[in-house]
Amino acid sequence: MTGEPRERSFLKALGPGLLWAGAAVGVSHLVQSTRAGAEFGFSLLLLVIVAIVFKYPAFSFGPRYAAATGTSLLEGYRRRGRFALALYAVLTIGTMFTIQAIVTMVTAALAAGALGWESPMLGLPAVWWLSAALLAICAALLAIGQYRWLDRIVKVVVLVLTVSTFAATALALPKIQFGEVSLLPAPGTFENLATIGFVVALIGWMPSAFDISVWHSLWTLARRRETDYAPTVRESLMDFNIGYLGTAFLALCFLTLGAAVMFGTGTEFAPSAAGFARQIISLYTENLGAWSAPLIGLAAFTVMFSTTLTVVDGLPRTITGLLARFREPEMPDQAMPTSRRVYWTALPVLAAGSMLILYIGLARGDKATFTGLVNLATTLSFLTAPVLAWLNHRAILGSEVPVEHRPGRGLIAWSRAGILFSAAFAGWFLYLLLGRWLGG
């Protein structure tokens, strides 16, 4: 500690948790939570809360590990053995292109709706061209401002969306017939494999994918270097808790908006990205008034832009750290990423792979691609969740973590319960899927 006032030192620690929130509040909230409310009312509310609660320990271990050891979770994986690094590398490489593709496509769809540009050009939808432009803009921002700009942009965006979402939700509450609200799914809901697939996709990114716990540890160290201040474990966890509680609150808000405005009306979400984006904006304007359309459109776009920006930074930063950890251990206060050359090689590769996925999908028609990519990306995250939660659990209990900074017995038990929850749910889904295939 430097002897600074507690409030000032905490402000220096504040940032990575909001970056985490900026990465989390995206497809899982704007798309999946809203769809859950629109199609099922409040009957999936408890499931959303359970997912948020059970995932908390694994996510919190990212900032806890970084603050306690001065190194990232990647070093924690390395210390468990190279197999852990290799396993994480396989999971990352296997999902990163799809993750980047879907968050960029949703952001581009919101931009297309705001600009009124939906006409194809050179045989490809406007969403594809806008996705390419967004990736280029994100790369330029990171090249110019690096972590500093990333931190400042996301803080503003999260604040704007939180205020506007809270206002819209508060005005939507009178539309709910609370006497008719059911918190339990209707009988037979989980007999439909399509419904089960949606629930799996909902939980997969609720409140986010476990991948970003590693990003969070890397951002914690980047913030430490940016401010020249080493936050305590308590300060890092406070920063994280603000972001985590904020994402939980927003998830419930979006589910409520979907339930209040669309559930029971017979209205279904458009299958295309651009059409869905228009409907998302209408959820707000129906409650705040037509005057709010430009403001809400900007807020929705900026929150998805923040997600795209954080993913564009988080994945190459992770790849860079992974390659470095295969070569050598990470030392406290070591400059990360170790090699800017690796970072700036990984970023265009990520962008090119993501655009290829969108090209293949969008060439067949935007309608099939939007919901298909959303479900694919979120389901992959759902199936890999138990493995990543287990890696985080092992890392935080490593001998390199000072005893006083390791989680207590209650949090350890909570973490184990979360791993079992994720594994049991994934096993149940695979069992049903296998039965469907074998049954023809």
URLINBEL-V325635 format. One record per pair of residues at least 4 apart in sequence whose C-alpha atoms are under 7 Angstrom apart, sorted by the first residue. I is the first residue (numbers start at 1). J is the second residue. D is the distance in whole Angstrom. If there is no record, write none. Layout:
[[I;J;D] [I;J;D]]
//
This chain:
[[4;8;7] [4;9;6] [5;9;6] [6;10;6] [7;11;6] [8;12;7] [9;13;7] [10;14;6] [10;235;6] [12;227;6] [12;229;7] [13;231;6] [13;235;6] [13;236;6] [13;239;7] [14;239;5] [15;19;6] [15;151;6] [15;239;7] [16;20;6] [16;216;6] [16;219;6] [16;220;5] [17;21;6] [17;239;5] [17;240;4] [17;242;7] [17;243;5] [18;22;6] [18;155;6] [18;243;5] [19;23;6] [19;151;7] [19;154;6] [20;24;6] [20;216;6] [20;243;7] [21;25;6] [21;243;5] [21;244;7] [21;247;6] [22;154;6] [22;158;6] [22;303;7] [22;306;6] [22;307;6] [23;306;7] [23;307;4] [23;310;6] [23;311;7] [24;207;6] [24;208;5] [24;307;7] [25;29;6] [25;247;6] [26;30;6] [26;303;7] [26;304;5] [26;307;6] [27;31;5] [27;32;6] [27;103;6] [28;32;5] [28;33;6] [28;202;7] [28;205;5] [28;206;6] [28;207;7] [28;208;7] [29;33;5] [29;34;7] [29;251;5] [29;254;6] [30;34;6] [30;254;7] [31;35;6] [32;36;6] [32;202;6] [33;37;6] [33;251;6] [33;254;6] [33;255;5] [34;38;6] [34;254;5] [34;255;5] [34;257;7] [34;258;5] [35;39;6] [35;258;6] [36;40;6] [36;41;7] [36;44;7] [36;255;6] [37;41;4] [37;42;6] [37;255;4] [37;256;6] [37;258;4] [37;259;4] [37;263;7] [38;258;4] [38;259;5] [38;262;5] [38;263;4] [39;263;6] [40;44;7] [40;263;7] [41;259;5] [41;263;6] [42;181;7] [42;182;6] [42;183;5] [42;259;7] [43;182;6] [43;183;4] [43;184;5] [43;185;5] [44;48;6] [44;183;7] [44;185;7] [45;49;6] [45;183;7] [46;50;6] [46;183;7] [47;51;6] [48;52;6] [48;203;7] [49;53;6] [50;54;6] [51;55;6] [51;203;6] [51;206;6] [52;56;6] [52;206;6] [52;207;6] [52;248;7] [54;418;5] [55;59;7] [55;418;6] [56;60;6] [57;61;6] [57;411;7] [57;414;7] [57;415;5] [58;389;5] [58;392;6] [58;393;7] [58;415;6] [59;210;7] [59;213;5] [60;64;6] [61;65;6] [61;392;6] [61;396;6] [62;66;6] [62;73;6] [62;213;5] [62;214;6] [62;216;6] [62;217;5] [63;67;6] [63;216;6] [63;217;5] [63;220;6] [63;236;6] [63;237;7] [64;68;6] [64;233;6] [64;236;7] [64;237;6] [65;69;6] [65;72;7] [65;73;6] [65;396;6] [66;70;5] [66;71;5] [66;72;5] [66;73;7] [66;217;5] [66;220;7] [66;221;7] [67;231;6] [67;232;6] [67;233;5] [67;236;7] [68;233;6] [68;401;6] [68;402;7] [68;405;6] [69;332;7] [69;400;7] [69;401;6] [70;332;4] [70;333;6] [71;75;6] [71;330;6] [71;331;6] [71;332;5] [72;76;7] [72;217;5] [72;218;6] [73;77;6] [73;214;6] [73;217;6] [74;78;6] [74;214;7] [74;322;7] [75;79;6] [75;325;7] [75;329;7] [75;330;6] [76;80;7] [76;395;5] [77;81;7] [77;84;5] [77;85;6] [77;391;7] [77;395;6] [78;82;6] [78;84;7] [78;85;6] [78;325;7] [80;84;6] [82;86;6] [83;87;6] [84;88;6] [85;89;6] [86;90;6] [87;91;6] [88;92;6] [89;93;6] [90;94;6] [91;95;6] [92;96;6] [95;99;6] [95;380;7] [96;100;6] [97;101;6] [97;350;6] [97;353;6] [97;354;5] [98;102;6] [98;354;6] [98;377;6] [99;103;6] [99;377;6] [100;104;6] [100;311;7] [100;354;6] [101;105;6] [101;354;5] [101;355;7] [101;357;7] [101;358;6] [102;106;6] [102;373;6] [102;374;6] [103;107;6] [103;307;7] [103;308;6] [104;108;6] [104;131;6] [104;308;6] [105;109;6] [105;127;7] [105;131;6] [106;110;6] [106;273;6] [107;111;6] [107;301;6] [107;304;5] [107;305;6] [108;112;6] [108;127;5] [108;130;5] [108;131;5] [109;113;6] [109;127;6] [109;273;5] [109;274;5] [109;277;6] [110;114;6] [110;274;7] [110;277;5] [110;301;6] [111;115;6] [111;301;7] [112;116;6] [112;117;5] [112;118;6] [112;126;7] [112;127;7] [112;274;7] [113;117;7] [113;274;6] [113;277;7] [113;278;6] [114;297;7] [117;126;6] [118;125;7] [118;126;5] [119;125;7] [119;126;6] [120;124;5] [120;125;4] [120;126;5] [121;125;6] [121;126;7] [124;128;7] [124;362;7] [124;363;6] [126;130;6] [127;131;6] [128;132;6] [128;358;7] [129;133;6] [130;134;6] [131;135;6] [132;136;6] [132;355;7] [133;137;6] [134;138;6] [135;139;6] [135;351;7] [136;140;6] [137;141;6] [138;142;6] [138;309;6] [138;312;7] [139;143;6] [140;144;6] [141;145;6] [142;146;4] [145;149;5] [146;150;6] [147;151;6] [147;222;7] [148;152;6] [149;153;6] [150;154;6] [151;155;6] [152;156;7] [153;157;6] [154;158;6] [154;306;6] [155;159;6] [156;160;6] [157;161;6] [157;302;6] [157;303;6] [157;306;7] [158;162;6] [158;303;7] [159;163;6] [160;164;6] [160;299;6] [161;165;6] [161;299;5] [161;300;7] [161;303;7] [162;166;6] [163;167;6] [164;168;6] [165;169;6] [165;253;7] [166;170;6] [166;253;7] [167;171;6] [168;172;6] [168;284;6] [168;287;6] [168;288;6] [169;173;6] [169;253;6] [169;256;7] [169;257;6] [171;287;6] [171;288;7] [172;257;7] [172;260;6] [172;287;6] [173;260;7] [175;260;6] [176;260;5] [177;181;7] [185;189;6] [189;195;7] [190;195;6] [190;196;6] [192;196;6] [193;197;6] [194;198;6] [195;199;6] [196;200;6] [197;201;6] [198;202;6] [199;203;6] [200;204;6] [200;379;6] [200;382;7] [201;205;7] [201;375;5] [201;378;5] [201;379;5] [201;382;7] [202;206;6] [203;382;7] [204;209;6] [204;378;5] [204;379;6] [204;381;5] [204;382;4] [205;209;5] [205;378;6] [205;381;7] [207;247;6] [207;248;7] [209;381;6] [210;385;6] [210;388;6] [212;216;6] [213;217;6] [214;218;6] [215;219;6] [215;314;5] [215;318;7] [216;220;6] [217;221;7] [218;222;6] [219;223;6] [220;224;6] [221;225;6] [222;226;6] [223;227;6] [224;228;6] [224;229;5] [224;230;5] [231;235;6] [231;236;6] [232;236;6] [233;237;6] [234;238;6] [235;239;6] [236;240;6] [237;241;6] [238;242;6] [239;243;7] [240;244;6] [241;245;6] [242;246;6] [243;247;6] [244;248;6] [245;249;6] [246;250;6] [247;251;6] [248;252;6] [249;253;6] [250;254;6] [251;255;6] [252;256;6] [253;257;6] [254;258;6] [255;259;6] [256;260;6] [257;261;6] [257;283;7] [258;262;5] [258;263;7] [259;263;5] [261;283;7] [262;267;6] [269;276;6] [270;275;5] [270;276;5] [271;276;7] [271;367;5] [271;370;7] [271;371;6] [272;276;6] [272;366;6] [272;367;4] [272;370;6] [273;277;6] [273;366;7] [273;370;5] [274;278;6] [275;279;6] [276;280;6] [277;281;7] [278;282;6] [279;283;6] [281;285;6] [281;293;7] [281;296;7] [281;297;6] [282;286;6] [283;287;7] [284;288;6] [284;296;7] [285;289;5] [285;290;5] [285;292;6] [285;293;6] [288;292;6] [292;296;6] [293;297;6] [294;298;6] [295;299;6] [296;300;6] [297;301;6] [298;302;6] [299;303;6] [300;304;6] [301;305;6] [302;306;6] [303;307;6] [304;308;6] [305;309;6] [306;310;6] [307;311;6] [308;312;6] [309;313;6] [310;314;6] [311;315;6] [312;316;7] [312;347;7] [313;317;6] [314;318;6] [315;319;6] [316;320;6] [316;343;5] [316;346;5] [316;347;5] [317;321;6] [317;337;6] [317;343;6] [318;322;6] [319;323;6] [320;324;6] [320;337;6] [320;338;7] [320;339;7] [320;342;6] [320;343;6] [321;325;6] [321;337;6] [321;338;7] [322;326;6] [323;327;7] [324;328;6] [324;338;7] [325;329;6] [325;330;7] [330;334;7] [339;343;7] [340;344;6] [341;345;6] [342;346;6] [343;347;6] [344;348;7] [345;349;7] [346;350;6] [347;351;6] [348;352;6] [349;353;6] [350;354;6] [351;355;6] [352;356;6] [353;357;6] [354;358;6] [355;359;6] [356;360;6] [357;361;6] [358;362;6] [359;363;6] [361;365;7] [361;369;5] [362;366;5] [362;369;6] [365;369;7] [366;370;6] [368;372;6] [369;373;6] [370;374;6] [371;375;6] [372;376;6] [373;377;6] [374;378;6] [375;379;6] [376;380;6] [377;381;6] [378;382;6] [379;383;6] [380;384;6] [381;385;6] [383;426;6] [384;388;6] [385;389;6] [385;422;6] [386;390;6] [386;419;5] [386;422;5] [386;423;5] [387;391;6] [388;392;6] [389;393;6] [389;419;6] [390;394;6] [390;419;6] [391;395;6] [392;396;6] [393;397;7] [393;415;7] [394;398;6] [396;401;7] [396;406;6] [397;401;7] [397;406;6] [401;405;7] [401;406;6] [402;406;7] [407;411;6] [407;412;6] [408;412;6] [409;413;6] [410;414;6] [411;415;6] [412;416;6] [413;417;6] [414;418;6] [415;419;6] [416;420;6] [417;421;6] [418;422;6] [419;423;6] [420;424;6] [421;425;6] [422;426;6] [423;427;6] [424;428;6] [425;429;6] [426;430;6] [427;431;6] [428;432;6] [429;433;6] [430;434;6] [431;435;6] [432;436;6] [433;437;6] [434;438;6] [435;439;6] [436;440;6]]
//
